[in-house]
Amino acid sequence: MRDPRVWIVPILILVVGALVLYPLAFLITESFNIGDPQIFPPEEWGAGNYIQLFEEPRVIGNTLLVASIATVLAVVFGFIQAWILTRTQIPGRDRLERLMELPYYMTPLIGALAWGVLLGPKTGLVNQVWRSVGFSSDFFNIYSPQGIAWVMALFEGTVAFVMISAAMKSMDPSLEESSRVLGAGKLRTALRITLPMVAPGVLSATIFVFAEMLGSFAAAFVLGIPGRFYVVTTAIWESTLSYPPDYGHAAAMGLSLFGAMLITLGLARVIMRHGSYATITGKAFRPRPMDVGGLRYPLMGIAWGYIAVAVILPLAALTLTSFQRFATVIIPQMQFTLANYRTAFALGSLGPAFANSMILGVTVSSVAVPVIAVLAWIIYRTTMPGRMLMEYVVMIPAAVLWAWINIPIPLYGTLWLLGIAYFTVFLPLGLRTIAGVVSQVDKSLEECARVCGASWVYQMRTVTLPLLRPGLVAAWLLIFIASVRELGVSVFLMGPNSKVIAPSIVSSWLSASSELSAAMALLQTVMVFIAVAILFRVARQVTGTQA
């Protein structure tokens, strides 16, 4: 029988390459357009758009500043939480691990709106309390670069947690136990043994989170636009929606993000090339958390503290605001009402937008995960020519995919185009999630299957994919939620018959009050929580049936 790799691999490479390279080709061409921006292909060519970037480096500098701060914070949050919840024995560990998913469900858009309600200048709830006790200035202005980075890190920290915890769960605990037997303390063991052995997961999380931060739109839009603080994504948004649209300048800015991502990925490959990180071998083991003694309650407090700051406090702020005519924490001034919810339901667009988001989430994640699993195997398990180039190609940031607006087939404004764009946008998310686990699986396990006569398909089905199950499950869940919460691409490609939930909330924020936006944001959060709970229940039933 002919090896299926002969046709499966080339087809995947062609399809994925076309989806990613088409918008990239459009942007490269358009970035040299110095004539009429609405004519494609360009009539006049030149490097004026790139020269303009160097003449006005403020936007690029803003983007790198915010992305760097947010990435460091998110990876630190994710690593600490992953270590506490997967490698230590603390009370309520399983419950806390499930709660760690909540910030990702809430989305940066909801978080930005919530923290705008909490720490907006003068009118923010926390700043109102701060001024009411005698201070003349605000406690903190969330409409700042540091505020944007804080919100982005809080709601991407859970992505880093999922990636790093998947690697920690796959690590042989005997390595840590040996360190403890030889006299190393808990902190030294974590820094000298745990951290190096989960380096693929940490590095994958850092690369992906940094790419996400570079292409982040929601937090920068909600918290940056009022203060005229622009990053690349919001500058692209302004350029494409201005009249006449400046597609050339937007294309040059998008490609600058792609260049930054290529440099980051190259550095990561250099680092990974100098170490061996395989911790899953043919030797059986059972992950065992360590006993941390009296530290279990402080560590539990740290874990709960993240949940409180990322979930409980923002939801409480949104809830309080959504039931008021004018948001305030001054009790005598509070005027409670249901008018915001009545208005939200009366708009009539919330239900269809949410349904479209759910359809896209389930479809895109179910199609993407098996495709990405094979791509990860090609990139990290074969010597196929061009495999390294494929890794660079799929890491294209979301900020360049607005180019699908110029797709040559009549799909603009449909769910089909949104689905194609989502699939392309979330390739890096799935690849980085699975890559850390792939690096930990010893190649000898697959080689044993092949020596015993297993075909490539049988080896993938019975050996490789079962070992990758933690990464595959994490990738499906991350892509599903990312699809439901997607804003950056949707705001460019959404049509009147393909509305999705996140742009609908932004539209409310732009045209109405923060109180109405809070009500819509809270409704979206509740709907997402309900949908995820149903999905988990169905998944458990399917797993139980198979068992």
C-alpha positions as CSV (number, residue, x, y, z in Angstrom):
1,M,0.0,0.0,0.0
2,R,1.3,3.4,-0.9
3,D,2.5,5.5,2.0
4,P,-0.3,8.1,2.7
5,R,2.3,10.7,3.6
6,V,3.1,11.0,-0.1
7,W,-0.2,12.8,-0.7
8,I,-1.3,14.0,2.8
9,V,1.7,16.1,3.5
10,P,2.0,17.9,0.2
11,I,-1.8,18.7,0.2
12,L,-1.5,20.1,3.8
13,I,1.5,22.2,2.9
14,L,-0.2,23.6,-0.3
15,V,-3.5,24.5,1.5
16,V,-1.9,26.0,4.6
17,G,0.7,27.8,2.5
18,A,-1.9,29.3,0.2
19,L,-4.1,30.5,3.1
20,V,-1.1,32.2,4.7
21,L,0.9,33.4,1.6
22,Y,-2.1,35.0,-0.2
23,P,-2.6,37.8,2.3
24,L,1.2,38.1,2.7
25,A,1.6,38.5,-1.1
26,F,-1.1,41.1,-1.2
27,L,0.5,43.0,1.6
28,I,4.0,42.9,0.1
29,T,2.6,44.3,-3.2
30,E,0.4,46.9,-1.5
31,S,3.2,48.1,0.8
32,F,5.0,49.4,-2.3
33,N,1.9,51.2,-3.6
34,I,2.5,54.9,-3.5
35,G,-0.3,55.8,-6.0
36,D,-4.1,55.4,-5.6
37,P,-4.6,53.1,-2.6
38,Q,-7.9,51.8,-4.0
39,I,-6.4,50.5,-7.2
40,F,-4.8,47.0,-7.1
41,P,-2.3,46.1,-8.5
42,P,-0.6,49.4,-7.9
43,E,-0.1,51.9,-10.7
44,E,2.9,53.6,-8.9
45,W,5.6,51.8,-7.0
46,G,8.0,53.0,-4.3
47,A,9.3,52.6,-0.8
48,G,7.5,55.6,0.6
49,N,5.4,53.6,3.0
50,Y,8.5,52.1,4.6
51,I,10.3,55.4,4.8
52,Q,7.2,56.8,6.5
53,L,7.6,54.1,9.2
54,F,11.2,55.1,10.0
55,E,10.2,58.8,9.9
56,E,7.4,58.1,12.5
57,P,8.8,55.3,14.6
58,R,6.4,56.1,17.5
59,V,3.8,53.5,16.6
60,I,6.4,50.7,16.3
61,G,8.0,51.8,19.5
62,N,4.7,51.8,21.3
63,T,3.9,48.3,20.0
64,L,7.3,46.8,21.1
65,L,7.0,48.5,24.5
66,V,3.5,47.2,25.3
67,A,4.2,43.7,23.8
68,S,7.4,43.2,25.8
69,I,5.9,44.3,29.1
70,A,2.8,42.2,28.6
71,T,4.7,39.1,27.5
72,V,7.0,39.2,30.5
73,L,4.0,39.6,32.9
74,A,1.9,36.9,31.1
75,V,4.7,34.3,31.1
76,V,5.5,35.0,34.7
77,F,1.8,34.7,35.7
78,G,1.5,31.5,33.6
79,F,4.6,29.8,34.9
80,I,3.9,30.6,38.6
81,Q,0.3,29.4,38.3
82,A,1.3,26.3,36.3
83,W,4.0,25.3,38.8
84,I,1.7,25.8,41.8
85,L,-1.3,23.9,40.2
86,T,0.6,21.0,38.6
87,R,3.7,20.4,40.7
88,T,2.6,21.2,44.3
89,Q,0.0,19.9,46.7
90,I,-2.3,22.8,47.7
91,P,-5.9,22.7,48.9
92,G,-8.4,22.9,46.1
93,R,-5.8,22.4,43.4
94,D,-8.1,20.7,40.9
95,R,-10.8,23.4,41.3
96,L,-8.2,26.2,40.9
97,E,-6.9,24.6,37.7
98,R,-10.3,24.6,36.2
99,L,-10.8,28.2,37.3
100,M,-7.6,29.2,35.5
101,E,-9.4,28.9,32.2
102,L,-11.9,31.6,33.1
103,P,-9.8,34.7,32.2
104,Y,-9.4,33.2,28.7
105,Y,-13.2,32.8,28.4
106,M,-13.7,36.5,29.4
107,T,-11.5,37.8,26.6
108,P,-9.2,40.9,26.5
109,L,-12.1,42.9,25.2
110,I,-14.3,42.2,28.2
111,G,-11.2,42.7,30.5
112,A,-10.4,46.1,28.9
113,L,-14.0,47.3,29.3
114,A,-14.0,46.1,32.9
115,W,-10.7,47.7,33.8
116,G,-11.7,50.8,32.1
117,V,-14.7,50.9,34.4
118,L,-12.4,50.2,37.4
119,L,-9.5,52.5,36.7
120,G,-10.6,55.0,34.2
121,P,-9.4,58.5,35.0
122,K,-11.7,60.3,37.5
123,T,-14.8,58.2,36.7
124,G,-13.2,54.7,37.4
125,L,-14.8,53.0,40.4
126,V,-11.4,52.5,42.2
127,N,-10.3,56.0,41.4
128,Q,-13.6,57.4,42.7
129,V,-13.0,55.6,46.0
130,W,-9.3,56.8,46.0
131,R,-10.4,60.4,45.6
132,S,-13.2,60.1,48.1
133,V,-10.7,59.3,50.9
134,G,-8.8,62.5,50.3
135,F,-6.3,62.0,47.4
136,S,-6.2,64.6,44.7
137,S,-5.0,62.4,41.9
138,D,-6.1,59.1,40.5
139,F,-4.8,55.8,41.9
140,F,-3.9,54.6,38.4
141,N,-4.8,55.6,34.9
142,I,-5.6,52.4,33.0
143,Y,-5.6,54.4,29.7
144,S,-1.8,54.2,29.5
145,P,0.8,51.9,28.0
146,Q,1.3,50.2,31.4
147,G,-2.5,49.8,31.7
148,I,-2.8,48.2,28.3
149,A,0.1,45.8,29.0
150,W,-1.5,44.9,32.4
151,V,-4.9,44.0,30.8
152,M,-3.2,42.1,28.0
153,A,-1.1,40.1,30.4
154,L,-3.9,39.2,32.7
155,F,-6.0,37.7,29.9
156,E,-3.1,36.1,28.0
157,G,-1.5,34.7,31.2
158,T,-4.0,31.9,31.1
159,V,-2.8,31.0,27.6
160,A,0.8,30.7,28.9
161,F,-0.6,28.7,31.8
162,V,-2.2,26.1,29.5
163,M,0.9,25.7,27.4
164,I,3.3,25.5,30.3
165,S,1.1,23.3,32.4
166,A,0.7,20.8,29.5
167,A,4.5,20.5,29.5
168,M,4.8,20.2,33.3
169,K,2.1,17.4,33.4
170,S,4.2,15.5,30.9
171,M,7.4,15.7,32.9
172,D,8.8,12.8,34.8
173,P,8.6,13.7,38.6
174,S,11.6,11.4,39.4
175,L,13.8,14.2,38.1
176,E,12.5,16.6,40.8
177,E,12.6,13.9,43.4
178,S,16.2,13.1,42.7
179,S,17.0,16.8,43.2
180,R,15.3,16.8,46.5
181,V,17.0,13.6,47.7
182,L,20.4,15.3,46.9
183,G,19.5,18.2,49.2
184,A,18.1,20.9,46.9
185,G,15.3,23.0,48.3
186,K,11.9,23.5,46.7
187,L,12.8,26.8,45.1
188,R,16.2,25.6,43.8
189,T,14.5,22.5,42.4
190,A,11.9,24.6,40.6
191,L,14.6,26.9,39.1
192,R,17.3,24.3,38.3
193,I,15.2,21.3,37.3
194,T,11.6,22.1,36.6
195,L,12.2,25.3,34.6
196,P,14.9,23.8,32.3
197,M,13.0,20.6,31.6
198,V,9.8,22.5,30.6
199,A,11.8,25.0,28.5
200,P,10.0,23.9,25.3
201,G,6.7,24.8,26.8
202,V,7.9,28.0,28.3
203,L,9.6,29.1,25.1
204,S,6.6,28.1,23.0
205,A,4.4,30.1,25.4
206,T,6.7,33.1,25.2
207,I,6.9,33.1,21.4
208,F,3.2,32.7,21.0
209,V,2.2,35.3,23.7
210,F,4.7,37.8,22.2
211,A,3.1,37.3,18.7
212,E,-0.3,37.7,20.3
213,M,0.7,40.9,22.0
214,L,2.2,42.3,18.8
215,G,-1.1,41.6,17.1
216,S,-3.4,42.4,20.0
217,F,-6.2,44.8,19.1
218,A,-9.0,44.8,21.7
219,A,-7.1,46.1,24.8
220,A,-5.1,48.6,22.7
221,F,-8.3,49.8,21.0
222,V,-10.4,50.3,24.1
223,L,-7.7,51.7,26.4
224,G,-5.4,53.3,23.8
225,I,-7.7,55.2,21.5
226,P,-9.1,57.6,24.1
227,G,-5.6,58.7,25.0
228,R,-4.4,58.8,21.3
229,F,-1.9,56.0,22.1
230,Y,-1.6,53.9,19.0
231,V,0.1,50.6,18.4
232,V,0.4,48.9,15.0
233,T,-2.9,47.1,15.1
234,T,-4.9,50.3,16.0
235,A,-2.9,52.3,13.5
236,I,-3.8,49.8,10.8
237,W,-7.4,50.0,11.8
238,E,-7.3,53.8,11.5
239,S,-5.5,53.7,8.1
240,T,-7.9,51.2,6.5
241,L,-11.0,52.9,7.8
242,S,-10.0,56.5,6.9
243,Y,-11.0,58.1,3.7
244,P,-9.4,57.5,1.4
245,P,-8.1,54.3,3.0
246,D,-4.3,54.2,3.2
247,Y,-3.8,50.5,2.5
248,G,-0.1,50.9,1.6
249,H,0.8,52.4,5.0
250,A,-1.3,49.7,6.7
251,A,0.4,47.0,4.7
252,A,3.9,48.3,5.6
253,M,3.0,48.3,9.3
254,G,1.6,44.8,9.1
255,L,4.7,43.4,7.5
256,S,6.8,45.1,10.2
257,L,5.0,42.8,12.7
258,F,5.8,39.8,10.5
259,G,9.5,40.8,10.5
260,A,9.5,41.0,14.3
261,M,7.9,37.6,14.5
262,L,10.5,36.0,12.2
263,I,13.3,37.4,14.4
264,T,11.7,36.1,17.5
265,L,11.2,32.6,16.0
266,G,14.8,32.5,14.8
267,L,16.1,33.3,18.2
268,A,13.9,30.6,19.7
269,R,15.3,28.0,17.3
270,V,18.9,28.9,18.2
271,I,18.1,28.5,21.9
272,M,16.3,25.1,21.4
273,R,19.1,23.8,19.2
274,H,21.5,23.7,22.1
275,G,19.5,21.5,24.4
276,S,17.7,18.2,24.7
277,Y,14.3,18.4,26.4
278,A,12.8,14.9,25.9
279,T,11.2,13.8,29.2
280,I,8.6,11.3,27.9
281,T,10.4,8.0,27.2
282,G,9.6,4.4,27.2
283,K,9.9,4.3,31.0
284,A,6.5,4.5,32.8
285,F,5.9,7.2,35.3
286,R,2.9,8.9,37.1
287,P,3.0,12.6,37.7
288,R,3.2,13.3,41.4
289,P,2.9,16.8,43.0
290,M,5.4,17.6,45.7
291,D,4.5,18.3,49.3
292,V,5.4,22.0,50.1
293,G,4.5,21.8,53.8
294,G,3.6,25.2,55.3
295,L,3.9,26.9,52.0
296,R,0.7,25.4,50.7
297,Y,-1.6,28.1,52.0
298,P,0.5,31.1,50.8
299,L,0.8,29.3,47.4
300,M,-3.0,28.8,47.4
301,G,-3.4,32.5,48.2
302,I,-1.3,33.4,45.2
303,A,-3.3,31.2,42.9
304,W,-6.6,32.6,44.2
305,G,-5.2,36.1,44.0
306,Y,-4.7,35.8,40.2
307,I,-8.3,34.5,39.8
308,A,-9.6,37.4,41.9
309,V,-7.8,40.1,39.9
310,A,-8.4,38.5,36.5
311,V,-12.0,37.3,36.9
312,I,-13.8,38.2,40.1
313,L,-13.0,41.9,40.3
314,P,-13.7,42.7,36.6
315,L,-16.9,40.8,36.6
316,A,-18.0,42.5,39.8
317,A,-17.3,45.9,38.2
318,L,-19.2,45.0,35.0
319,T,-22.1,43.7,37.0
320,L,-22.4,46.8,39.2
321,T,-22.0,49.1,36.1
322,S,-24.5,47.3,34.0
323,F,-27.3,47.8,36.6
324,Q,-26.7,51.6,36.9
325,R,-27.8,54.6,34.9
326,F,-24.4,56.2,35.6
327,A,-21.5,54.1,36.9
328,T,-20.5,55.1,40.4
329,V,-19.4,53.6,43.8
330,I,-20.8,56.5,45.8
331,I,-23.8,54.9,47.4
332,P,-26.0,58.0,47.6
333,Q,-25.5,58.6,43.9
334,M,-26.3,55.1,42.7
335,Q,-29.4,54.7,40.5
336,F,-30.1,51.1,39.7
337,T,-32.0,50.1,36.5
338,L,-32.6,47.2,34.1
339,A,-32.8,49.6,31.1
340,N,-29.3,48.6,29.8
341,Y,-30.4,44.9,29.5
342,R,-33.7,45.8,27.9
343,T,-31.8,47.9,25.4
344,A,-29.3,45.1,24.7
345,F,-32.0,42.6,24.0
346,A,-34.0,45.1,22.0
347,L,-31.1,45.6,19.6
348,G,-31.8,42.1,18.2
349,S,-28.2,41.5,17.0
350,L,-26.9,39.9,20.1
351,G,-28.4,36.4,19.6
352,P,-27.4,35.9,15.9
353,A,-24.0,37.3,16.6
354,F,-23.4,34.9,19.4
355,A,-24.8,31.9,17.4
356,N,-22.4,32.8,14.5
357,S,-19.5,33.0,17.0
358,M,-20.3,29.5,18.4
359,I,-20.6,28.0,14.9
360,L,-17.2,29.4,13.9
361,G,-15.7,28.3,17.2
362,V,-16.7,24.6,17.0
363,T,-16.0,24.3,13.2
364,V,-12.7,26.1,13.1
365,S,-11.2,24.3,16.2
366,S,-12.4,20.8,15.0
367,V,-10.9,21.3,11.6
368,A,-7.7,23.0,12.8
369,V,-6.5,20.6,15.5
370,P,-5.9,17.5,13.3
371,V,-4.4,19.7,10.6
372,I,-2.0,21.4,13.1
373,A,-1.1,18.0,14.7
374,V,0.2,16.7,11.4
375,L,1.9,20.1,10.7
376,A,3.7,19.8,14.1
377,W,4.8,16.3,13.2
378,I,6.1,17.5,9.9
379,I,8.0,20.4,11.4
380,Y,9.4,18.7,14.5
381,R,9.6,15.0,13.5
382,T,10.8,14.9,9.9
383,T,13.7,16.1,7.8
384,M,11.5,17.2,5.0
385,P,12.9,20.0,2.9
386,G,11.2,23.3,3.7
387,R,9.9,22.3,7.1
388,M,11.6,25.2,8.8
389,L,10.1,27.6,6.3
390,M,6.7,26.2,7.0
391,E,7.1,27.0,10.7
392,Y,8.0,30.6,9.8
393,V,5.1,30.9,7.4
394,V,2.4,29.7,9.9
395,M,3.6,32.2,12.5
396,I,2.3,35.1,10.4
397,P,0.6,37.5,12.9
398,A,-3.1,38.2,12.8
399,A,-2.4,41.9,12.1
400,V,-1.6,41.2,8.4
401,L,-4.6,39.1,7.7
402,W,-7.0,42.0,7.2
403,A,-5.7,41.6,3.6
404,W,-8.4,39.0,3.1
405,I,-10.6,42.1,2.5
406,N,-9.3,41.9,-1.0
407,I,-10.0,38.2,-1.6
408,P,-10.5,37.6,-5.4
409,I,-13.6,35.3,-4.9
410,P,-17.0,36.5,-3.6
411,L,-16.7,35.5,0.0
412,Y,-16.3,38.9,1.6
413,G,-18.9,39.5,4.4
414,T,-19.7,35.8,4.9
415,L,-19.0,33.3,7.6
416,W,-17.0,31.3,5.1
417,L,-14.4,34.1,4.9
418,L,-14.4,34.5,8.7
419,G,-13.8,30.8,9.1
420,I,-10.9,30.8,6.7
421,A,-9.4,33.8,8.4
422,Y,-9.8,32.4,11.9
423,F,-8.2,29.1,10.8
424,T,-5.2,31.0,9.4
425,V,-5.0,33.3,12.4
426,F,-5.0,30.5,15.0
427,L,-2.5,28.3,13.3
428,P,0.3,29.8,15.5
429,L,-1.8,29.2,18.6
430,G,-2.4,25.5,17.9
431,L,1.2,24.9,16.7
432,R,2.8,26.5,19.7
433,T,0.5,24.6,22.1
434,I,1.3,21.3,20.5
435,A,5.0,22.0,19.8
436,G,6.0,22.0,23.4
437,V,4.5,18.5,24.0
438,V,5.9,17.1,20.7
439,S,9.4,18.2,21.8
440,Q,9.0,16.1,25.0
441,V,8.0,12.8,23.2
442,D,11.1,10.7,22.6
443,K,11.5,9.7,19.0
444,S,12.3,6.1,20.0
445,L,8.7,5.5,20.8
446,E,7.6,6.2,17.2
447,E,10.7,4.3,15.9
448,C,9.7,1.2,17.9
449,A,6.2,1.3,16.3
450,R,7.7,1.5,12.8
451,V,10.2,-1.3,13.5
452,C,7.3,-3.5,14.6
453,G,5.7,-3.0,11.2
454,A,3.2,-0.2,12.0
455,S,2.2,2.0,9.1
456,W,2.6,5.8,9.4
457,V,-1.2,6.2,9.9
458,Y,-1.3,3.4,12.5
459,Q,1.7,4.9,14.3
460,M,0.1,8.3,14.4
461,R,-3.2,6.9,15.6
462,T,-1.9,4.5,18.3
463,V,1.4,6.1,19.5
464,T,1.9,9.7,18.5
465,L,-1.6,11.2,18.9
466,P,-2.3,9.5,22.3
467,L,1.0,10.9,23.7
468,L,0.0,14.3,22.4
469,R,-3.5,14.2,23.9
470,P,-2.9,16.9,26.5
471,G,-1.6,19.3,23.9
472,L,-4.4,18.4,21.4
473,V,-7.1,19.0,24.0
474,A,-5.5,22.2,25.1
475,A,-5.2,23.4,21.5
476,W,-8.9,22.6,20.7
477,L,-10.1,24.5,23.7
478,L,-7.8,27.5,23.1
479,I,-8.8,27.7,19.4
480,F,-12.5,27.4,20.3
481,I,-12.4,30.3,22.8
482,A,-10.1,32.4,20.6
483,S,-12.7,32.0,17.7
484,V,-15.6,33.1,20.0
485,R,-13.7,36.1,21.3
486,E,-11.9,37.2,18.0
487,L,-12.1,40.9,17.3
488,G,-9.0,42.0,15.4
489,V,-9.8,40.2,12.1
490,S,-13.6,40.2,12.5
491,V,-13.7,44.0,12.6
492,F,-12.3,44.1,9.1
493,L,-14.1,41.1,7.5
494,M,-17.5,41.0,9.2
495,G,-20.5,41.7,7.0
496,P,-24.2,42.6,7.7
497,N,-25.1,38.9,7.5
498,S,-22.1,37.5,9.3
499,K,-22.1,39.5,12.6
500,V,-20.1,38.0,15.5
501,I,-20.2,39.0,19.1
502,A,-17.0,40.9,19.8
503,P,-17.4,43.6,17.1
504,S,-21.0,44.0,18.2
505,I,-19.8,45.0,21.7
506,V,-17.2,47.3,20.3
507,S,-19.9,49.0,18.2
508,S,-21.9,49.5,21.3
509,W,-18.9,51.0,23.2
510,L,-18.2,53.4,20.4
511,S,-21.8,54.6,19.9
512,A,-23.5,54.2,23.3
513,S,-22.6,54.3,27.0
514,S,-20.2,52.3,29.1
515,E,-23.2,51.0,31.1
516,L,-24.8,49.5,28.0
517,S,-21.5,48.0,26.9
518,A,-21.0,46.5,30.3
519,A,-24.5,44.8,30.0
520,M,-23.6,43.4,26.6
521,A,-20.2,42.3,27.8
522,L,-21.7,40.5,30.7
523,L,-24.3,38.8,28.6
524,Q,-21.5,37.6,26.2
525,T,-19.4,36.3,29.2
526,V,-22.4,34.4,30.6
527,M,-23.2,32.9,27.2
528,V,-19.6,31.8,26.7
529,F,-19.5,30.2,30.2
530,I,-22.7,28.3,29.5
531,A,-21.5,27.1,26.1
532,V,-18.1,25.9,27.5
533,A,-19.9,24.1,30.4
534,I,-22.1,22.2,27.8
535,L,-19.0,21.3,25.7
536,F,-17.2,20.0,28.8
537,R,-20.2,17.9,29.7
538,V,-20.5,16.4,26.2
539,A,-16.7,15.7,26.1
540,R,-16.9,13.9,29.5
541,Q,-19.8,11.8,28.3
542,V,-18.0,10.9,25.0
543,T,-14.8,10.0,27.0
544,G,-16.8,7.9,29.4
545,T,-18.5,6.0,26.5
546,Q,-15.2,5.3,24.9
547,A,-13.7,4.1,28.1
